[in-house]
Amino acid sequence: MVDFEQIFKINYPTLCKQVARITRDIDAAEDIVQEVFVNFWEKYHQNIENPQAYLYKACINKALNFVNVNNRRTEIDKTVIHPNHATETRSSDQDMEFRELELQVASLIESLTPMCKKVFLLSRYEEMSHKEIAAFLEISPNTVDNHIKKALSVLRRLLVLVLSLLQVFYNLS
């Protein structure tokens, strides 16, 4: 059996990179990975069969939870702190519109079923292939395909609406 220190040295940098790709925050990624290692250390005496798989899965799940919680906080902060912030220039208006669109996309992703959301986030933020997601979540590749199609369909409806509004806006200007 490999000792804890060796497992840490081998896996910590890779896990931090993978989690940072999801969270887009290196400090948060390091905190998440450290927390997972603490939990792993506490459970180490249980002789976890595949430590790398356990660590990877735990880190990804914590990262996805972090992103979900952060998205909710950001959405609340923006609506409470800056409900209708007046802008001075066209680029500020565009920035605000872009942020609003980001919030709408985040809200739509949040509205997906838990498994669909997890599959979509792993695909888009972790850049995992459908095969990798299927193995990771222990579901069939067809199920992964169906979840991705469902998520994209929901997002596509928002995009069509936004593009329609933009067309109307620019035709009126």
Rosetta constraint file for C-alpha pairs under 8 A:
AtomPair CA 2 CA 6 HARMONIC 6.65 0.50
AtomPair CA 2 CA 7 HARMONIC 6.75 0.50
AtomPair CA 3 CA 7 HARMONIC 6.41 0.50
AtomPair CA 4 CA 8 HARMONIC 6.10 0.50
AtomPair CA 4 CA 41 HARMONIC 7.46 0.50
AtomPair CA 5 CA 9 HARMONIC 6.18 0.50
AtomPair CA 6 CA 10 HARMONIC 6.10 0.50
AtomPair CA 7 CA 11 HARMONIC 6.02 0.50
AtomPair CA 7 CA 51 HARMONIC 7.78 0.50
AtomPair CA 7 CA 52 HARMONIC 7.92 0.50
AtomPair CA 8 CA 12 HARMONIC 5.41 0.50
AtomPair CA 8 CA 37 HARMONIC 7.59 0.50
AtomPair CA 9 CA 13 HARMONIC 7.60 0.50
AtomPair CA 10 CA 14 HARMONIC 7.94 0.50
AtomPair CA 11 CA 15 HARMONIC 6.00 0.50
AtomPair CA 11 CA 52 HARMONIC 7.30 0.50
AtomPair CA 12 CA 16 HARMONIC 6.07 0.50
AtomPair CA 12 CA 33 HARMONIC 7.11 0.50
AtomPair CA 13 CA 17 HARMONIC 6.34 0.50
AtomPair CA 14 CA 18 HARMONIC 6.28 0.50
AtomPair CA 15 CA 19 HARMONIC 6.02 0.50
AtomPair CA 15 CA 33 HARMONIC 6.66 0.50
AtomPair CA 15 CA 56 HARMONIC 6.77 0.50
AtomPair CA 15 CA 59 HARMONIC 7.11 0.50
AtomPair CA 16 CA 20 HARMONIC 5.92 0.50
AtomPair CA 16 CA 26 HARMONIC 7.43 0.50
AtomPair CA 16 CA 29 HARMONIC 5.56 0.50
AtomPair CA 16 CA 30 HARMONIC 5.65 0.50
AtomPair CA 16 CA 33 HARMONIC 6.23 0.50
AtomPair CA 17 CA 21 HARMONIC 6.29 0.50
AtomPair CA 17 CA 26 HARMONIC 7.91 0.50
AtomPair CA 17 CA 29 HARMONIC 7.70 0.50
AtomPair CA 18 CA 22 HARMONIC 6.79 0.50
AtomPair CA 18 CA 60 HARMONIC 7.87 0.50
AtomPair CA 18 CA 126 HARMONIC 6.98 0.50
AtomPair CA 19 CA 23 HARMONIC 6.14 0.50
AtomPair CA 19 CA 29 HARMONIC 5.22 0.50
AtomPair CA 19 CA 32 HARMONIC 7.82 0.50
AtomPair CA 19 CA 33 HARMONIC 7.67 0.50
AtomPair CA 19 CA 59 HARMONIC 6.71 0.50
AtomPair CA 19 CA 60 HARMONIC 6.40 0.50
AtomPair CA 19 CA 63 HARMONIC 5.88 0.50
AtomPair CA 20 CA 24 HARMONIC 5.07 0.50
AtomPair CA 20 CA 25 HARMONIC 5.51 0.50
AtomPair CA 20 CA 26 HARMONIC 5.15 0.50
AtomPair CA 20 CA 28 HARMONIC 7.55 0.50
AtomPair CA 20 CA 29 HARMONIC 4.97 0.50
AtomPair CA 20 CA 30 HARMONIC 7.97 0.50
AtomPair CA 21 CA 25 HARMONIC 7.91 0.50
AtomPair CA 21 CA 125 HARMONIC 6.55 0.50
AtomPair CA 21 CA 126 HARMONIC 6.27 0.50
AtomPair CA 22 CA 63 HARMONIC 6.41 0.50
AtomPair CA 22 CA 64 HARMONIC 7.11 0.50
AtomPair CA 22 CA 67 HARMONIC 7.47 0.50
AtomPair CA 22 CA 125 HARMONIC 5.20 0.50
AtomPair CA 22 CA 126 HARMONIC 5.76 0.50
AtomPair CA 23 CA 28 HARMONIC 7.17 0.50
AtomPair CA 23 CA 29 HARMONIC 6.63 0.50
AtomPair CA 23 CA 63 HARMONIC 6.19 0.50
AtomPair CA 23 CA 64 HARMONIC 7.66 0.50
AtomPair CA 23 CA 66 HARMONIC 7.12 0.50
AtomPair CA 23 CA 67 HARMONIC 5.88 0.50
AtomPair CA 25 CA 29 HARMONIC 6.10 0.50
AtomPair CA 26 CA 30 HARMONIC 6.17 0.50
AtomPair CA 27 CA 31 HARMONIC 6.28 0.50
AtomPair CA 28 CA 32 HARMONIC 6.09 0.50
AtomPair CA 29 CA 33 HARMONIC 6.17 0.50
AtomPair CA 29 CA 63 HARMONIC 7.35 0.50
AtomPair CA 30 CA 34 HARMONIC 6.02 0.50
AtomPair CA 31 CA 35 HARMONIC 6.07 0.50
AtomPair CA 32 CA 36 HARMONIC 6.23 0.50
AtomPair CA 32 CA 59 HARMONIC 6.72 0.50
AtomPair CA 32 CA 62 HARMONIC 6.66 0.50
AtomPair CA 32 CA 63 HARMONIC 6.93 0.50
AtomPair CA 33 CA 37 HARMONIC 6.21 0.50
AtomPair CA 33 CA 59 HARMONIC 5.99 0.50
AtomPair CA 34 CA 38 HARMONIC 6.22 0.50
AtomPair CA 35 CA 39 HARMONIC 6.31 0.50
AtomPair CA 36 CA 40 HARMONIC 6.01 0.50
AtomPair CA 36 CA 55 HARMONIC 6.84 0.50
AtomPair CA 36 CA 58 HARMONIC 6.51 0.50
AtomPair CA 36 CA 59 HARMONIC 6.30 0.50
AtomPair CA 37 CA 41 HARMONIC 5.97 0.50
AtomPair CA 37 CA 55 HARMONIC 7.40 0.50
AtomPair CA 38 CA 42 HARMONIC 6.30 0.50
AtomPair CA 39 CA 43 HARMONIC 6.30 0.50
AtomPair CA 40 CA 44 HARMONIC 5.62 0.50
AtomPair CA 40 CA 55 HARMONIC 7.45 0.50
AtomPair CA 41 CA 45 HARMONIC 7.84 0.50
AtomPair CA 43 CA 47 HARMONIC 7.76 0.50
AtomPair CA 43 CA 48 HARMONIC 7.73 0.50
AtomPair CA 44 CA 48 HARMONIC 6.55 0.50
AtomPair CA 48 CA 54 HARMONIC 7.65 0.50
AtomPair CA 50 CA 54 HARMONIC 6.26 0.50
AtomPair CA 51 CA 55 HARMONIC 6.02 0.50
AtomPair CA 52 CA 56 HARMONIC 5.98 0.50
AtomPair CA 53 CA 57 HARMONIC 6.00 0.50
AtomPair CA 54 CA 58 HARMONIC 6.02 0.50
AtomPair CA 55 CA 59 HARMONIC 5.98 0.50
AtomPair CA 56 CA 60 HARMONIC 6.15 0.50
AtomPair CA 57 CA 61 HARMONIC 6.12 0.50
AtomPair CA 57 CA 136 HARMONIC 7.39 0.50
AtomPair CA 58 CA 62 HARMONIC 6.15 0.50
AtomPair CA 59 CA 63 HARMONIC 6.02 0.50
AtomPair CA 60 CA 64 HARMONIC 6.14 0.50
AtomPair CA 61 CA 65 HARMONIC 6.21 0.50
AtomPair CA 62 CA 66 HARMONIC 6.06 0.50
AtomPair CA 63 CA 67 HARMONIC 6.24 0.50
AtomPair CA 64 CA 68 HARMONIC 6.22 0.50
AtomPair CA 64 CA 118 HARMONIC 7.43 0.50
AtomPair CA 64 CA 121 HARMONIC 7.49 0.50
AtomPair CA 65 CA 69 HARMONIC 6.13 0.50
AtomPair CA 66 CA 70 HARMONIC 5.94 0.50
AtomPair CA 67 CA 71 HARMONIC 5.97 0.50
AtomPair CA 68 CA 72 HARMONIC 6.36 0.50
AtomPair CA 68 CA 110 HARMONIC 7.33 0.50
AtomPair CA 69 CA 73 HARMONIC 6.24 0.50
AtomPair CA 70 CA 74 HARMONIC 6.03 0.50
AtomPair CA 71 CA 75 HARMONIC 6.08 0.50
AtomPair CA 71 CA 106 HARMONIC 6.78 0.50
AtomPair CA 72 CA 76 HARMONIC 6.17 0.50
AtomPair CA 73 CA 77 HARMONIC 5.97 0.50
AtomPair CA 74 CA 78 HARMONIC 6.05 0.50
AtomPair CA 75 CA 79 HARMONIC 6.29 0.50
AtomPair CA 75 CA 103 HARMONIC 6.47 0.50
AtomPair CA 76 CA 80 HARMONIC 5.96 0.50
AtomPair CA 77 CA 81 HARMONIC 5.49 0.50
AtomPair CA 77 CA 82 HARMONIC 7.50 0.50
AtomPair CA 78 CA 82 HARMONIC 5.19 0.50
AtomPair CA 78 CA 83 HARMONIC 6.51 0.50
AtomPair CA 79 CA 83 HARMONIC 4.62 0.50
AtomPair CA 87 CA 92 HARMONIC 5.82 0.50
AtomPair CA 87 CA 93 HARMONIC 6.02 0.50
AtomPair CA 88 CA 92 HARMONIC 6.72 0.50
AtomPair CA 88 CA 93 HARMONIC 7.75 0.50
AtomPair CA 89 CA 93 HARMONIC 6.41 0.50
AtomPair CA 90 CA 94 HARMONIC 6.22 0.50
AtomPair CA 91 CA 95 HARMONIC 6.05 0.50
AtomPair CA 92 CA 96 HARMONIC 6.10 0.50
AtomPair CA 93 CA 97 HARMONIC 6.13 0.50
AtomPair CA 94 CA 98 HARMONIC 6.02 0.50
AtomPair CA 95 CA 99 HARMONIC 6.17 0.50
AtomPair CA 96 CA 100 HARMONIC 6.12 0.50
AtomPair CA 97 CA 101 HARMONIC 6.15 0.50
AtomPair CA 98 CA 102 HARMONIC 6.19 0.50
AtomPair CA 99 CA 103 HARMONIC 6.22 0.50
AtomPair CA 100 CA 104 HARMONIC 6.24 0.50
AtomPair CA 101 CA 105 HARMONIC 6.16 0.50
AtomPair CA 102 CA 106 HARMONIC 6.07 0.50
AtomPair CA 103 CA 107 HARMONIC 5.96 0.50
AtomPair CA 104 CA 108 HARMONIC 6.11 0.50
AtomPair CA 105 CA 109 HARMONIC 6.14 0.50
AtomPair CA 105 CA 155 HARMONIC 6.92 0.50
AtomPair CA 105 CA 158 HARMONIC 7.82 0.50
AtomPair CA 106 CA 110 HARMONIC 6.03 0.50
AtomPair CA 107 CA 111 HARMONIC 6.20 0.50
AtomPair CA 108 CA 112 HARMONIC 6.67 0.50
AtomPair CA 108 CA 154 HARMONIC 7.25 0.50
AtomPair CA 108 CA 155 HARMONIC 7.04 0.50
AtomPair CA 109 CA 117 HARMONIC 6.14 0.50
AtomPair CA 109 CA 151 HARMONIC 7.35 0.50
AtomPair CA 110 CA 117 HARMONIC 6.94 0.50
AtomPair CA 112 CA 116 HARMONIC 5.97 0.50
AtomPair CA 112 CA 117 HARMONIC 5.39 0.50
AtomPair CA 112 CA 151 HARMONIC 7.08 0.50
AtomPair CA 113 CA 117 HARMONIC 5.98 0.50
AtomPair CA 114 CA 118 HARMONIC 6.13 0.50
AtomPair CA 115 CA 119 HARMONIC 6.10 0.50
AtomPair CA 115 CA 147 HARMONIC 7.76 0.50
AtomPair CA 116 CA 120 HARMONIC 6.08 0.50
AtomPair CA 116 CA 147 HARMONIC 4.91 0.50
AtomPair CA 116 CA 148 HARMONIC 7.09 0.50
AtomPair CA 116 CA 150 HARMONIC 7.67 0.50
AtomPair CA 116 CA 151 HARMONIC 6.85 0.50
AtomPair CA 117 CA 121 HARMONIC 6.06 0.50
AtomPair CA 117 CA 151 HARMONIC 7.48 0.50
AtomPair CA 118 CA 122 HARMONIC 6.09 0.50
AtomPair CA 119 CA 123 HARMONIC 6.12 0.50
AtomPair CA 119 CA 133 HARMONIC 6.84 0.50
AtomPair CA 119 CA 144 HARMONIC 6.54 0.50
AtomPair CA 119 CA 147 HARMONIC 6.62 0.50
AtomPair CA 119 CA 148 HARMONIC 6.87 0.50
AtomPair CA 120 CA 124 HARMONIC 6.05 0.50
AtomPair CA 120 CA 147 HARMONIC 7.12 0.50
AtomPair CA 120 CA 148 HARMONIC 5.71 0.50
AtomPair CA 120 CA 151 HARMONIC 6.68 0.50
AtomPair CA 121 CA 125 HARMONIC 5.30 0.50
AtomPair CA 121 CA 126 HARMONIC 6.83 0.50
AtomPair CA 122 CA 126 HARMONIC 4.73 0.50
AtomPair CA 122 CA 127 HARMONIC 6.28 0.50
AtomPair CA 122 CA 128 HARMONIC 5.93 0.50
AtomPair CA 122 CA 133 HARMONIC 6.95 0.50
AtomPair CA 123 CA 127 HARMONIC 4.85 0.50
AtomPair CA 123 CA 128 HARMONIC 4.98 0.50
AtomPair CA 123 CA 129 HARMONIC 6.46 0.50
AtomPair CA 123 CA 130 HARMONIC 7.19 0.50
AtomPair CA 123 CA 133 HARMONIC 7.38 0.50
AtomPair CA 124 CA 128 HARMONIC 7.52 0.50
AtomPair CA 128 CA 132 HARMONIC 5.85 0.50
AtomPair CA 128 CA 133 HARMONIC 6.17 0.50
AtomPair CA 129 CA 133 HARMONIC 6.21 0.50
AtomPair CA 130 CA 134 HARMONIC 6.09 0.50
AtomPair CA 130 CA 141 HARMONIC 6.07 0.50
AtomPair CA 130 CA 144 HARMONIC 6.12 0.50
AtomPair CA 130 CA 145 HARMONIC 6.97 0.50
AtomPair CA 131 CA 135 HARMONIC 6.28 0.50
AtomPair CA 131 CA 141 HARMONIC 5.82 0.50
AtomPair CA 132 CA 136 HARMONIC 5.98 0.50
AtomPair CA 133 CA 137 HARMONIC 5.94 0.50
AtomPair CA 133 CA 138 HARMONIC 7.97 0.50
AtomPair CA 133 CA 141 HARMONIC 7.80 0.50
AtomPair CA 133 CA 144 HARMONIC 7.08 0.50
AtomPair CA 134 CA 138 HARMONIC 5.50 0.50
AtomPair CA 134 CA 139 HARMONIC 4.85 0.50
AtomPair CA 134 CA 140 HARMONIC 5.42 0.50
AtomPair CA 134 CA 141 HARMONIC 5.21 0.50
AtomPair CA 134 CA 143 HARMONIC 7.87 0.50
AtomPair CA 134 CA 144 HARMONIC 6.24 0.50
AtomPair CA 135 CA 139 HARMONIC 6.65 0.50
AtomPair CA 135 CA 140 HARMONIC 7.79 0.50
AtomPair CA 139 CA 143 HARMONIC 6.52 0.50
AtomPair CA 139 CA 144 HARMONIC 7.27 0.50
AtomPair CA 140 CA 144 HARMONIC 6.56 0.50
AtomPair CA 141 CA 145 HARMONIC 6.23 0.50
AtomPair CA 142 CA 146 HARMONIC 6.18 0.50
AtomPair CA 143 CA 147 HARMONIC 6.22 0.50
AtomPair CA 144 CA 148 HARMONIC 6.20 0.50
AtomPair CA 145 CA 149 HARMONIC 6.11 0.50
AtomPair CA 146 CA 150 HARMONIC 6.12 0.50
AtomPair CA 147 CA 151 HARMONIC 6.18 0.50
AtomPair CA 148 CA 152 HARMONIC 6.08 0.50
AtomPair CA 149 CA 153 HARMONIC 5.98 0.50
AtomPair CA 150 CA 154 HARMONIC 6.38 0.50
AtomPair CA 151 CA 155 HARMONIC 6.31 0.50
AtomPair CA 152 CA 156 HARMONIC 5.79 0.50
AtomPair CA 153 CA 157 HARMONIC 6.38 0.50
AtomPair CA 154 CA 158 HARMONIC 6.86 0.50
AtomPair CA 155 CA 159 HARMONIC 6.31 0.50
AtomPair CA 156 CA 160 HARMONIC 6.16 0.50
AtomPair CA 157 CA 161 HARMONIC 6.32 0.50
AtomPair CA 158 CA 162 HARMONIC 6.17 0.50
AtomPair CA 159 CA 163 HARMONIC 6.03 0.50
AtomPair CA 160 CA 164 HARMONIC 6.06 0.50
AtomPair CA 161 CA 165 HARMONIC 6.23 0.50
AtomPair CA 162 CA 166 HARMONIC 6.15 0.50
AtomPair CA 163 CA 167 HARMONIC 6.10 0.50
AtomPair CA 164 CA 168 HARMONIC 6.28 0.50
AtomPair CA 165 CA 169 HARMONIC 6.03 0.50
AtomPair CA 166 CA 170 HARMONIC 6.02 0.50
AtomPair CA 167 CA 171 HARMONIC 5.99 0.50
AtomPair CA 168 CA 172 HARMONIC 6.20 0.50
AtomPair CA 169 CA 173 HARMONIC 6.34 0.50
